[in-house]
Amino acid sequence: MLRAVGEAPAVPFAPAPFQVEALRALAGGDVLVSAPTGSGKTWIAEQEIGRILQETRAAETASSGRIWYTAPLKALSNQKFRRFQGLYGELEVGLLTGERRVNPRAPVIVATTEILRNTFYDSGGRERPPDVIVLDEAHYLADPERGTAWEEILLLAAPETRLLLLSATIPNAREIAAWLGEIRGIRPVVITLESRPVPLQFLLADGSGRLLPPDPGAVSSTGRHPRWLRFAADALESRRLVPAIIFFPSRRECDEAARQLGSSPAPDEGRRAERLQEWIVQVPQLAQHPLVTALRRGGVAPHHAGHLTAWRMCVEDLLEAGLIRLVCATTTLAAGLDVPARTVLLSTLYRNSPAGPEALTPTEFHQMTGRAGRRGRDALGVAVIAVEGPAEAEEGMALAAAAPDPVVSAFTPSDAQVLNLLARAPLHDAEGLLGRSLAAFQRRPEIAAVRARLAALPADPLTDRPCGDRLATRSRFDHLLRELRRARRGSADAQAEIARLGRAIVEMPCTGCPVVERCLASLGDLRDLERSRRLLEGELAELQERETRVFRRRAGILRALGYLDNDWRLTGHGRIAARIRHPRMLIIAEAMRARILPSDSSALAAVAGALGSERAGPPTPLRSGRGPLARHGRPAGGFSPGSRLDPTLHEAGRALVALRAIVTAINNRRRRAGLPEDPLEREFAPVGGGQAGVFQRAAVVGAWAAGDDWGTITARHRIPEGDLQRLIWQAAEILAQFEDLPGGPLPAIAGAARRTMLRTPVL
């Protein structure tokens, strides 16, 4: 099985037929490419970028944003930005990721997907649309948190803009293409590649770390030996299966594995040390990394979200250069690791989630195993599944044989979307856009099935009745009889009412009805039939109006708060709020209206940090009576007493007390409207006797904004470097929103805070 393992023969590069076909199709319209990881999808985009830049130079015309390349993750955006700068020159490429804006008028823009979506709302059709939009990792259409932004781009993109969608995992590509053809007027060309450029061989590893054929019967139920990982790594080395990426479900396991496997010296230490030093010169903090010795000496490194982006970039660089034997990565980071290896080893078939361990989906499994085999460098890629017994081996091989999950729309209206759509069009037209979503398109078969069930319900079998709606007529007749009996039991002066009721009863079709006996005998069945009809009609209405109902509920809250008028048009407050492109737009807008935001830049940064979503480290005991942040209206712990932060961040503490009331009020409205609540409200409560998440985030961001040392902050708050970096990025993104607002001192204060925070090692 491993006879083909080794270096691929050196041959001159020649584009694959699917790449040539995609480029030819892109010249005339939209293209959707679904091809395995490592097959060269990005090459298609790079060739189109080069062609557009060549045309621009030949025409000697200045253009802005001629081509946008979007990626779902900031790490991927930064990686593509650096690559494109190297390919096309620094002046030709810009970067927009929310907190960073580099060369924003360049002809090539690399951006996160949400940034591109925002430009459609900002321009309102006033700016020239891009010639080409590249949507990398297009399967993110199904992402619960990010998918809506992807759909908005596809719905709002100008007809003259050509779309290039790239993904390794869209098994229902033709369904997506049919939807795009409907909303854009012309169906995109679908190009699929089933075979991998590097063949993939699956193997098993038992509890002792031995490599076995992909036969569950070859695995014994022995459990897992304490040193199974060391034995498995040695087996990979002896079989020439390195470099390898080993996936673990948790960060802790990644770091422990790297520490264990990196304790032995490995060849090329001198070259690794030299390459590593180049990174340390750029980011000095890397020299203090606790696993830098394992990387330099053993050629083993962890790669997960708890580490700095610079560390992960360094690891990817050394892996690409052939200087790393083993990378220990988390399962959830498979999509962010854009450097393949010869071998992938899955330590488990589960991943960690907020609800606990969850089984890998076929899509997640294929994303990880797809990293095995480097095009042009390996003759064979190998994916090893570590198991403890035959049952787990069968589960792993079933995943290997399973197709990736189809892309299912995650589209749902947000507050920001409501305001921005209503800023562009009246309510009816805005709701019409929702009806064109992929979510609505994919529900059509379900809607058709409900309609068929409705149509199959029989009509009233009593066709010779003298009335129309038999249930309504009989209900009215019985009601009159009850009223007549009640009147007869009343006072003597009720004769006029009795006479009126009597005349009404006589005039009813039920009086003297020739089929009354058959009618009464079948009324129960008819009621059951009509009850089924009403349930199906309600189900049909819910399916047809799902997004519209959410849109109207959110619009109702926005109108009640004064962001929309009675005609569903934006008020002055609404126009300002519409410029805030953030999932917590309404909370931020309400904080601005209430004038609770601090005027000190460090304190403002702290509040922006509180509005983020990144975990800020383990709970820490509250310091009684001295911190500037408030709890239940009183000062509580959070920032180190006696530090230079105390004088300024009392202001942040007061702002957070007021912010809590705003969040609670908004959530109360959402609860009454049947909308999801913002979890930020729960994060104001202390965790396990420690500090609340909101105050932890404010503490670490405020400290960094005030100039504290990176190492001091990570040690004091026990926060992983990668978490701190993302928390600062999230805060900087909110501050960038403030910078873009008109008038007042807030934009300048926010700009100063953002620029202070975006220093090494954050960037």
N, C-alpha and C positions, 0 to 999 in steps of 0.2 A: 504493500500500500504506500510505503514511503520511498519507493525506489526513485520516484521523480523529484524528490526534495533536493533543492539546490538552486544555484543561480540560473536564471534564464539566459539563454544564448543572447549575446549582444547583437542586435539588429538595428538598422536605422529606423527611426520613428516613421510610421506611416499611419495616417488617420484610419480608424475603423469605418466600415461602410455606414454604420448607424450615425457616426459623427458627421460624415459627409452629407448624408441624407438630411440630417437635422439642420445643417447650415444652409443647404439649398432651400429647404422649406421655410426657414426663418426669413429668407430674403423676400418672401411673398406674404407672410402672415404669421399667425400665432403657432407655437410649437409646444407640445408636451412630451418630454422625454422621461421614460421610466426605464432605468438601466441599473444593474447591480453596482454596489459600492466599488470604487476603484476602476471603473470602466472608462472614465475620461469624460464625464458630463461637463465638468468645468471648462475643459478645452474648447467646447462649443461656444461658451460665453466669451472666452478669451479671444477666440478668432473674430467674433462679431465686434467686440470692443476694438480690436486692432483695425478692423475694416472701417469702422465709423470714424476713428481718430485719423486714419489716413485720408478719408474723404474730407474731413473738416480742414486738415492742413492744406489739402490740394485746393479747396475752395477759398482758403485764406479768410474764413469768416469765424468770428467768435461765437461760440454757442454755450449754452448753460444747461447742464444736466441732460445731455443728449442720450445717455444710457445710465440706468440705475441698476445696480447689482445689490439685491437684498438678501440677507441671511437672518434666520430666526434668533441667533444668539450673538451677543456682543463680541464674545471671543472669536467666533467665526468671522464676524464682520472685520474685526481688527486684523485677523490673519489674512483675509482676502485683500484688505487695504494695503498691507505691507507687500504682498505678492504683486499686486497690480502696480504699485509704485516702482517696484523693481523691473517690471516688464515694460511699462509705458512712460515712466518718468514722474517725478513728484508733482510737477505742475499740472499734470493731466488728470490726477486722481484726488478726489475729496472723500472725507469720512464724516458721516452724521449718525451718531448713536444716542442722541438724547442729551448726554452730559458733555459730549465732545463735538466740536464743529471745526473741521480742518478743511480748508480750501473748498468752501461750500459752493462756489460758482464753477468748479471744474467740470469738464465735459463728461467725466466718468465719476459717478457718485456711488460709494459703497455705504450702505445704510442698513439699519435694522428695519424690519417690515413696518413697524408702527410709524416710523419717521416718514416713510414714503406715503403711507395712508394719510398722515397729517398734512402733507403738502397738497393733496387733492382738496382737502377742506380749506386750507389756507388760500390757495390760488383762486378758487371759485371759477376756474376756467379762464382766468386772466393771463396766465403764463403759458408759454408754448409747452405742450406736453412732451414727455420724453419720446425719443424714437423707439427705444427698446427698454423693456423692464424685464430683468432676470429675477425670478423667484426661486432661489435655491431652497432645497429641502421642502418641496411643495406639499409633502404629506402633512405639514403642520396645519393645513386646513382643518384637520381633525383635532387639533390641540384645544382642550377646554379653555385655556387662558389666552391663547394667542390666535386661535383660528379665525375669530371674527375679523381681525385686522386684515388677514389674508383675503377673506371674501370681499371686504369693502374695497380693497385695491382692484380686484377683478371686476367688481360691479361699477366702479367709478372711473376706471382707466379709459382714456379717450379711444375712440374706434381706430384712429390712425396710429396709435402706439402698438407696436408688436410685442407680444408676450412670449417669454421663454420660461417654461416651468420645468424644473429639474428635480428628480427624486429617484431614490432607489426602491421605494416601497409604495407604489400606487397600483395595486392589482386591479382596481376598477377605473383605470385611466380612461377607458372609452366612455364611461358614464360621466366622468368629470368633463371630458371633451364635448359630450352632447350638451351638457349644461352651458359650457362656455360658448358653444355655437349658438345657443338660444339667446343668451344675454348680449352677445357681441355681434350677432348677425352673420358670422362666418365661423365654421367649425375649425378648431386647430388641427394641425397634423399631429397624429399620435405616433410616436416612435418608441417601440419597446425592444429591449434586448433581454432575452431570457438567460443566455449563457454568460458566465463570468469570463473576463479576459484571462484570469488565472484560475484554473480548476481548484475546487475545494474538496478536501478529504476530511470527513468526520472521524474522530477517534473517541474512545472513552478512557478515563483514568479512574482506577478503583480507589478504595479507601487507603491503600498503601502507597498511592502515587504511581503505580505501574501503568504504562500505556497499553491499551487493549484495542482490538478491532471493534468496530461499531456493532457489536453483538451483545445484547443484554444478557444472553445466556452465559457469556464469558465472565460475568461479574459475580463475585461471591458476596454474600451479606456479612461482611466483616466489620462494618462501621468504618470510622476514619482514624487512621493512626495519627498520633500527635505530631509526627514529623512528615505527614503526607506531602505537604507543600514542598519541603526541601527535596524529598525523593522525586516528586513530579518535576521540579525545576532541573534536577540532575538528569532526569530522563529526557527532557527537552534539549538540554545541552548535548547529551551523548548522541541524540538522533539528528543533530544539526537543525533543530526546530526553533532556534533563536535568530533574530529578536522576537520576543513574544509579549503580548499584552495579556495580563491576568486580571480578570474582572472579579470584583468582590462586591457584596451588597452594601458595605458600610465604609466610611472614611477610616475609621479606627482599624479595620482589618487591612485596608490598603497600606497604612503607615506601618503597622506591625509586620506585615509581609515584607515590605521594602527593607525594614530594619533587619529582619532575619536573613533575607536572601542577599542583602548587600554587604554582609559582614565578611565575605570572602573576597580576596582580590581577584580581579578579572583583567584580561589583556587590554592594552591600549589606555592604561591609566594616564599616561603622559599626554596623549592627545585629548582625552576627556578633560583633564585639568586645564589645558590650554584653552579649549573651547568654552569651558565653564567660566574661566577668568574673564573672557570677553563679555559674558553676561553680567558678571559681578561688577565690572567697571560701570555698566549702564545702570544696574540696580544693586547698590551695595548691600541691601538687606538680605540678598540671597546668600551672602557669605555666612550669615547667622542661621541659616535654615537647619533644623535639627537632623535632616537626612541628607545634607550635602555630602557627607563622607560616604554614605552608601552609594550615592550617585557617582562621585569621583573615583572611589576605590573599587566598588563592586559593579558599577554599570547597571545599577538597579534604582528605580525612582518611583514614587507615588505620583498619581495624576488624578486629582479630584477637586471639587469646588472649594474645599477647605484651604487650598493653597493659592498663593498669589497667581495672577495671570502671567506675570513674568516668569515664575517658576514653571508653570505648565508650558509656556512657550519655549523655555530653555529645554525642558524634557523633550518636547516635540522636535526641536532643532537637533538635539543630540541623537534622537531615535532616527531621524531622517538621514543623519550623517553616518549611521551605522555604528555609533559609539555606545549604545545602550543594549543590554541583553534582555532585560525584563522591565516592563512598565506595569505597575499595579494601579488599576483604575476602577472607579465605581461603575456599576451597571448603568446608573442613570446618566452617566456622562458619555455614553457611547457616541451619541450624536455630536458631541463637542470635540471629540478626539479625531482630528482630520488627517492623521498620519497612520497608515496601515503598518502591519508587521507581518512577518512570515507566518506566525502562529497566534492563535487566540485560545486562551484557556478560560473556561467558565467555571469558577469555583462552586457555583450553586445555580439552581434554576429559579431562584427567587430574588426579589429586590426589596429593599426597604421602602416603606411608604409611611405617611403620617398615621395610617390605621394599623400599621404592623407589616409583617412580611407578606408579600403578594407574589403569586406565580408570574413569571415572565410571559408576556404575550408573544405570539409568533413574530410580530413586527419588531419588538425589542430584541428577541433572540437573533433574528436575522440582521439587525443593525450591528450587533456585537460581533457575530461570527463573520459578517461581511468585511470586517477589518483584516481578515487573514488573507495574505497573498498580495505582494506588491507588483503592480504591473511593470513589466520590463526588467524586474529584478528577481522575481521568484518563478520557478517552474511549477510550483504547487503551493497552495495555501492550506493550512491545517487548522481545524477547529477541534479542540479537545474539551469534552464535557466531563467534569469531575463528578462522580456519583458514589453513593455508599452502598448501593444494592441494585439488583435486577429491576425492581419497580421504577426506581429513579432513572435508570438507564433507558428503560422503555419510554418514560416521559420525555427524556432528552431527545431520543431518536424520533419521537412523534413530532416534537417541535421542529426538528431539522427537516422533516418531510412536509410540514404544514406551510401553507401559503401565508404571506403577511396579511394582516387585517385590512379590509377595504377602508378607504378614506370616507369617513362619515362626518358631515358638517357639524361644527360646534357653534354655529352662528347664534348669537343672542344680542339683542339691543342693549346698549349701555347709556348712561346719562349723557356722556359726551357725544355719543352718536346721535341721540335725540336732538340735542341743540344744534349740532352741525348740519344734520339733514334738514331741520326746519329753518336754518339760516339760508339754505339753498333753494328750498321749495315749500309749497303749502303742505298742510298735513296730509291731504289725500295723496299727493305725489310722493311724499316721503314714505308713506306706508306702502305705496306701490313698489318702491325699491325693495322693501322687505319681502314682498311676494316673489321677487326674482332671485332670491338667495338660493344657494345650493341646498340649504336645509329644506326649503319649500319644494324644490325640485325633487329631492330624494324622498319626500313624503308622498309624492303623487301615486305610486303604486298602492300605498296604504290607503290613501284617500279613495282611489278607484275601488279597492276592496270593500270599504265601508259603503260606498255608493251602491255597489252590487248587492250587498246584503240588504240595504234599504229597498232597492228595487225588487228584491226577491220576497219581501214581506207581502202577504196576500192582502187584497182589499177586503172590505166588509162583505162577508158572504151573503148577508141579508139584503139582496138587491131590490126586492119588491116592497121596501119600507116606504111610508109616506113622508119621511123626514130626510134631511141631509146628513149632518153629523149626529149619528145615533147616540153616542155617549154624551155629547153636550145637550142634546134635546132631552134625553131621559134624565139627566142631572137637573136640568131646569124644571122638568115636570115634577120630580120628587121634591125639589125645593118648594115649589108652590103648594104641594100637598101638605108639607110640614108647616108652612106659614098658615094655611087654612085651618089646620087642627089647632094651632096655637091661638088663632083669632077666635075660634069657637069657644075656647076655654076662657076667653077674656071677658071684659065687661059687656054690659048690654048695649052700649053705644058703639060696638064694633061691627054693626050690621053692614055699614057702607063698605068697610074693608073686606068683610066676608063676601059681599056681592062682587066686589072687584076681583078678588082672588078666584071666585067661582067662574066668572066669565073668562078669566085668563086660562084657567084649567080646561074649560070646554074648548077654547080655541087652540089648545096644544094638539099637535098631531097624535100624541099618545092616547088621547081620548077617542075611543072607538077605533083604535088602530086594528086592522085586520090580522096583523102578524105579531100582536103583542106577546103571545105566549112564546113564540120562537125567539122574539127579541129578548125577553127576560131570561130565557134559558141560555142564551149565548153571550149575554153581556159580560160575564166574567172572562171568557176567552178573548173577547174584543178588548177588554181593559188590558189584559196581559199583552196582546198584540200591540196596542198603542203605547204601552209602557216601553216595549222593546224599540218601537219606532222613535220615541223621544230620546232614549238613550243613544241610539245610533245617530240621530240628528245632532245631539250634543257632542258626540265623539267626532263627527264630521266637522262641526264648527270649530272645535278645538284644534283639529289638525290643520284646517285651512287658515286659521287666524292666530296660530301660536305666537309668532314673532310680533304680530300686530297688537295682540293683547298686552304683551310685555312692554312694547313701545308706548301704548296709551297709558299704562299704569305709571311708567316713569315720567311721561309727559305731564300726567296729572299732578305728580309730586312737584315737578319743576314749576308748573303753573301756580300751585298753592304757595310756593316759596317766592314767587315773584320773578322767576326767570323767563316765563312765558306769559303773554297776556291772554285775554279771553278768546282771542282769535287764533291762538297757538303760534303767535309771532314772538320773536325774541324781544325782550325788554332791554334796557341799557345794561342791567346786571347780567342778563342772558348773553349779550354780545361779548361781555368781558369773560364770562365763564366758558363760553364756547372756545375761547383761545387757550384754555387750559387742557392740554392733551395728556391726561393721566387717569388711571383707573379710579382714583379717589378725587376726581374733579369736583364733585359736589361738596365734599368736606373742605377742600381747599378754598373753593369759592365762598362758602359760608364763613370760613375763618377770616377771609379778606373782608367780607361785608361787616363782620362783627368787630373788625379792627383789633384783633387779638394778637396779630403777628408781631414779633419783637422788632425793634428798630436797630438792635445790635447785630452785626453780621454773624458772630459766633452763635448767639442765641437763636437767630433765624435758621442757621444751619442745623442746630439741634432739633428744632421743631420739624424741619424737613426730614431729618433722620427718623424721627418718631413716626412719620407717615409712611416709611418704607415697610417692606414685608420680610426682610432678611432677619434670620435669627441672630441675636446679638451675643450669644454665649450662654453658659449655664447660669441658673439662678444664683444670685449672690445675696447674702444677708443684708437687710436694710440697716443703714447707719441711723441710729435714732437721733432725731432732733436737730440735725445739722445740715443736710443737703439742701440745695436750692429747689429741687423738684418737689412738687406738692402731691400729697396723698390725702384724699378726703378734705381738701382745702387747706391742709397744713403742710409745712415743709417736710420733706422726707429725703432719704438718702438717694444717691445716684451719681453725683460727681464728687470726686474726692474733696472733702473739706480742707480748707486751707490752700487749695490750689488757686492758680490765677483765674480759674473759671468761675469761682464763686461770685464775684461781683456782677458778672454779666448774665450768668445763667439762672439767677433768680427770676429774671424776666422770662426765660424759657419755661421755668416751672409754672409761673402764673398763666402763660399761654396754654400749657398742656392741660391745666385744670379747666379752662374755658373750652378747650378743644374736646375734652371728654363729653361735656354737655352737648356740644354740637353733634358729635357722633351718635350719642344716645338719641337725640331728637330725630335725626335722619333715619336711624334704624327703626324707631317707633313707627314712622311713616311707612317704611318699607314693609314692616311686619303687617301693618293693616292692609297694605296693597297686595300682599302675597308675594313679595319680591325677596330675593336673598338678602340677608343682612351683611354688613361689612364686619368681618371678624376683628377689626381694630378695637371695637368696643370691649371685647373680652380681654384684649391685651393691656387694658388699663388696670386689670386686677393682678395683684402679686401672685407669683407662681411658687408654690411650695414653701411659703414663708420668706421667699426672696423678693427680688425687685421685679416689678411688672415689665413686660417686654417693651412697652412704649418708652418707659423711662431708661431702660438699658440702651435702647437704640439712640435716644437723645443724648445719653451720657457719652457714648463712644464717638458719635459724630461731632458733638460739641467740643470734645477734647481735641480732636484732630483739627477742626476748624480754628480753634484757638492757638494752634501751633505746637501741641504736645508731641513728644517723640513717638514714632511708630511702635517701637519695642516696648515702651512704657505702657502704651494703651493696650496692646495685646496681652501683656502680662497682668496688668491691673484688672482688666475686665475678663480675662481668660477667654478671649474671642479668637477663633482661627483667623489667620491672615486673609484667606479668601473671603470669609464672611464679612470681615471688616471692609475689605475692598469693595464688595458688592453693595454693602450698606452705604458707603460713601458715594458710590455711583448713583444709587437710588436717590439719595438726598440731593446730589448735584443735578440730577434730572429734574427734580421738583424746583430747585432754584433756577434752573434754566427756563422753566415755565414762567416764573416770576419776572425774569429779565425781559421777556417778550411782551409783558403787559404795558399798556400806555400810562404815562403820567405818574406823579408821586415819587417818593423816595425809594419805594420798594425795589424797583428794577436795579438800581445802582447798588443797594445793599446786598441783594441776592447775587449780583455779578461778582462783587468783591468776595463774598463767601465762597462761591463756586470756584473762582480762580485760585483761592488759597488752598482749597481742598484737593484740587487736581494736581498734586505734586507727587514726586517719587515716594513710595513705590506704587501709588494708586495708578499712575500712568507709566 
